[in-house]
Amino acid sequence: MFFAECLKNKAFLFEYDRAELSVRSAWKIQKSVVYAFFARELKTSYGQSRLGYFWVFFEPLTHVLVFTIFFGVLGRHLLSGIDYPLFIITGIFPFLFFRQVSNRSAVAVSANRSLMAYRYVQPLDCIWARALLELVLFLVGFIIYLLVAGYCGYAVMPHRPLEVVCAYLLLFIFSIGFGILVGVATGFYPNVKKIFIFINRPLYFLSGVFLPLSAVSEKYQEWLLWNPILNALELARENYFQTFRPAGASWLFLLMR
């Protein structure tokens, strides 16, 4: 009886070790595939010319300068104790980040359809690679701009850094999910892509990029808060700036998206 139990336990441990080895192998394979896609996307999307990397950092600069010039006076009036260029930076970068992640996630599978024939390549691998690439570029660009702003004399340290990171992380997850949803819908109905492009344009002005939600009339605030991007920006700025006045943004709503 004793030997039978030992043999049974030994067989169970052998099956457990084999299953664990299989999981580890699958993880290694997926990591290698995602890394290969990451390197490929980095080279094809930005590395073919020097202007590719330059545009990643130049595009936000144009937005910051334009909005600071046109809305700087209004911003100083509405945002007491907050430097308006820094307010714009904390809105422009996350919004462009959402736009890039969602756009590139939506077309990731269709752009790499020929590679799906390989045994170990899964659709989510190319989506994760593109999303992670945009995440790295966002972090590098955002940090560089904050360092430059700090060098110019602005107070760039966030009031509650952990909450700011959480808000941007939830925006990142939402961007991937939204991009996948658009990609699946486009596969069935190609005209969805045109609708997606059309929606992206007004979102730029409805997401609180250059003005806080408190600047909008209260009767419209409830409708605007259905926008997850606006919730993410409001929550991030509420925790970034000590004197920022929140206007109803919800962590629960952003988390449920």
Secondary structure, 3 states (H helix, E strand, C coil): CHHHHHHHHHHHHHHHHHHHHHHHHHHHHHHHHHHHHHHHHHHHHCCCCHHHHHHHHHHHHHHHHHHHHHHHHHHHHHCCCCCHHHHHHHHHHHHHHHHHHHHHHHCHHHHCHHHHHCCCCCHHHHHHHHHHHHHHHHHHHHHHHHHHHHHCCCCCCCCCHHHHHHHHHHHHHHHHHHHHHHHHHHHHCCCHHHHHHHHHHHHHHHCCCCCCHHHCCHHHHHHHCCCHHHHHHHHHHHHHCCCCCCCCCCHHHHHHC
